[in-house]
Amino acid sequence: MTLSIAHLGPPGTYAEQAALLYFNWLTKTRDQRAILCPYPSIAQTLRAVAQGQAKLAVVPVENSIEGSVTMTLDALWQLDGLQVQLAIVMPIVHTLISCAQSIEDIKTVYSHPQALAQCQGWLDRVIPKVQLIPKNSTTEALLQLEQDPTAAAISSERAAQLYNLPVLATGINDYPENYTRFWVMSKNYIPLARPSHLERRTHTSLAFSTPANVPGALAKPLQVFASIGINLSKIESRPTKRSLGEYLFFIDLEADSSEAQVESALAEITTYTEVLKSFGSYNVLPIQELVVGC
Ligand SMILES: O=C(O)C(=O)C[C@]1(C(=O)O)C=C[C@@H](O)C=C1
């Protein structure tokens, strides 16, 4: 069976790069045939897996400079049954791509909001007057650049090569240590999808809403994990979109949900939550480990 891997397109995105490295790892270490399927948005990428059009999706979930990729969190809250198979951490080096003769000629800069935000200091310093235009991905505007020499896009060096476009500046992210964590997600358990030498899964991700906006609504479920010594590696709130000031919470636990104590903690927090979604347990790997594994 060929595994279809959905990712954010058009070709050249960072998500495609992460998906490609994962694809190489699957084909080389698992002898598993796979194909990459680009989708126009992160929400559509995840929906493709939820609706069975693709078996796996590789989606960005968090960046070291800009924090959570909110499109991913919001789509995950709306969809049912998606499980994280693996988390991959990949370095991100942004470049400014344009057909302009010089940086001073640029009037508009297109990119994914995450990429624009990761470079906001550089943009303010070097081309403060440009108009920033958010796009669904870092590569969505690349085909427009040849027609408009006053336009630029923030994307990767790899994308510039793929589209045969000039790079005017490189390493423009505000902090050189720029990493994005991607989740490899599926609807059903796919045994081949994760490295088998890692015995224990190190992280579990959950999202929940609380029954009422009252004192302790968040503290009570968190206390369940604290009381058995489980560390929280991340907490993020997102608006429920039902009413102003009402939130749902995404948390990452340093724990494996198949361990009895964790399993009972997860059962216990259902008494303090309104809707609880578990995205399962998984390992977090730097991208080099997938490349070395080939
Ligand atoms: O637009 C892309 O190239 C993406 O893969 C999306 C995305 C993101 O949403 O975080 C991925 C990595 C970088 O952090 C910037 C953009």
The ligand as a Gaussian input file, in Angstrom:
#p B3LYP/6-31G(d) Opt

LIG

0 1
 O        4.503000      28.302000       4.720000
 C        5.319000      27.381000       4.923000
 O        6.350000      27.220000       4.252000
 C        5.069000      26.471000       6.036000
 O        5.488000      25.331000       5.972000
 C        4.350000      27.003000       7.248000
 C        5.270000      27.472000       8.366000
 C        4.438000      27.690000       9.686000
 O        3.224000      27.755000       9.640000
 O        5.078000      27.792000      10.750000
 C        6.296000      26.433000       8.650000
 C        7.519000      26.755000       9.125000
 C        7.932000      28.161000       9.350000
 O        7.773000      28.380000      10.741000
 C        7.067000      29.120000       8.613000
 C        5.895000      28.771000       8.051000

